[in-house]
Amino acid sequence: MLVHRLLGFGFESNVYLIEDKRNAVVDTGTGFYTEQLLSEIGRYVEVKSIDYIILTHEHFDHCGGAADLKNATGAEICMHEMAARTLEEGEQWSAMFFDAVQKATEVERKLREGDKIILGEAELRILHTPGHSPGSICLYDEKSRTLFSGDVVFAGGGIGRTDFYGGDAEQLVKSIKRLVELNVENLYPGHGDFVMGEGKAHIKMAERMSMYLL
């Protein structure tokens, strides 16, 4: 498994390209820079070789580009079942903060706790980690000790906001405590820097920070 970070500037989420026997993209950014994103993907793999678009949650900065990226790649969109309505019904509550429109598109695979997306060497286990949003998920590959944490935790001990629609501080604390139990070396969060080799230490910092939410 190879992981490449794409976009990640300004209000854009980090977008991760996972290269394996099957290729996946984790999050899409707002969609304002889809052409740039496709160009960056094309540096590593054929755009049409993307099999999955996996969305960590239903906020526009992470899923606004889903419809356009799906059209360009033909990939299957995967998202937690509690978040899927935002895409399928084109809900605008998050997009409006960006003066933008959430394009409606089908979510082919509605994920639940414990599901797995098997790419080859990588087997991404779905962890339902609400708090930042109702449909937030993290993706954990036990073999490589890799966690894609969305906006639940960040490098340096940062934690997700809970003041958006559907946010819940108590749930976020519980979700972070779940992550502390994992053996994480590589941490790929939804914004900012990623961490190689000492991811668990950063999650523990986030756990200590989360105590101030209660």
N, C-alpha and C positions, 0 to 999 in steps of 0.2 A: 504494500500500500504506500503510495506517495501522496502527500498533501501539499497543495499550493494555495496560498492566500491571494485573493483577488479583490479589487476595489478597496473598500475600507477607509475611504477618505470622507471628510465632512460628515454629513448625515447618513452616508451610505454604510450599511452593515458590512462587516467582513463577509466575503463569499469564498467558500472553500471548494476547490476541485479535488476530488479524491480519485486517483488513478488506481485501477485494479483490473481484474478480469472484466468486471463491469465498472463503468465510470459513473460517478455521482457528483452533483453540485449541492452543497449545503447552503441554503439561503440564496437570495437573488438581488439584494439591494432594492432600491426604490423603483427601478426600471428607467430612471432618467438617463442612465449610461449603459443601456443594454448593448449597444453597438460596441462600445469599449470593452464590455465584459466578454462578448463573443470573440473579440479580437484577442483578449488575454487568454481565454480558454483555448483558442486555436494555436497558441504558442506551444501547447503541451499535447493536445489530443484533437482529433477531428470533432467538430461541433456536433455532428450527427451521431457520434459514438457515446454521447451522454445518455445513460439509461434511466437515471433517477434525478429528480429535483426534490430535495428533502428540505422542508421548511421548519425551522425550529419554533416559530410561533407566528401569530396573526397580526403583527405590527407592520405597517406599510414599509418601513425602512428595511424589512427583512423579506417581505413577500410581494411588494409592489411590482416587481419585474417578472413575477411567475408566469403570467399569461404570455408575454412576449418571448420569454426564454423557452417556454414549452413549444410555441409556434416555430421557433428557430431550430430546436433540437429534436422534437418529437418525444421527449422524455416523459416518463410517468411522474406526476406530482404526488408526493407523499407528505401527509400532514396529520397531526393529531385530530381525532374525530371532533374534539371540542373546539377546534380552531377552524375547521374546514368551511363552515358556513360563511366566514368572512370572504373567502375566495369565491365560493360557488354562488353566493347571492350578491357579490360585489358590494359588501358593506363598506360604507364610507367614513365611519367614525374615526379611523386612524389616518386614512388618506387626507382628510380635510386639514390636518395639522401641517401638511406639506403643500396645501393648495393644489392637490392632485386628485386623480380618480383611480380607485381600485378596480381594475378590470376583472370582470367575472370570468372564471375558468373552472373546469372540472377538477376535482381532487380524486384521482383514480384510486388511491390507496389511503384509506382513513386509518391512522395508526392508533394503537392502544398500548398501554403499559405492558412491557415484556415482549412485544413483537420484535422481530429481527429483519434487517435488510442485509442480505448476504451479497457482497460484492466479489468475493473470491477469498483472498487471505483475510480480508476485513469482514467481520460480522458485527454490524452495528445494532446493538440492543437499545430499544426505545425505553427511556425512563420518563415517565410523566412527572414533570417538575413545575407545578403551577405556583403562582405567586406574582411573578412579573406579568403574566397573563394567564387566563384559564387554560389555554391550550399549549402552554410552553412544554417543550421536550428537550432532553439532552440525549446525545448519541454516544454510546460507550462501546469501544472495541477492546475486549478483555485481553486478547493476544498481544496487542501492541501497547496496551495500557493508555489508550488515547480516549479523551473525552472532548466532544464538541458540545459546549455548554450554553450556546445561545446567549440570552441576556440574563441568565441566572447568576453566574459568577464571572469575574474578569480577572486578568492578570493583576497582581499587586493587591489582591483582596477586595476588589470592587464588587458590588452586588447590584442586581437589577432594581429599577425603580418600581414602586408599587402604587404610584399616584395616577396611573392611567386607568381607563375603563377596565374593570375586571381584575385589577391588582388587589393583592391581599398579603399584607406583611406577615401574618402568622403562617400562611401557606408557604411563603418564600423561605422563611426560616426552616421549616420542616424539609423543604426541598433541598436546601443547602446541606442540612445535616445528613441527608441521604448520600449526597455526593462525597462527603467526608469519608464515608465507609468504603469508597472505591479505591482501588490501587491505581492512581493516575500519575503517569509520568508526563504525558504530552497533553497540554490544555489548549484548546482552540476556541476562544470565546467569540461572541458576536460582534464585538468592537475592540479596537485597540490591539496591543501586542499579543502574540501567542507565546507559550512557554514550552520549552523542550527539556525534559529530564527531571523537573521538580514541581510538576503540576499540583501534586497533593498539598505541598506547602502553601501554595496560593489559595487553594480551596479552604484550608484551615484558617488562613487570614480572613477570608470572606465570611467564614462561620463566626469568627470573633466580631467582625464588623456588623453582622446581621443581628447580634444581640441588642444593638441600639435601636432596632425597629420596634421592639416590644416594650 
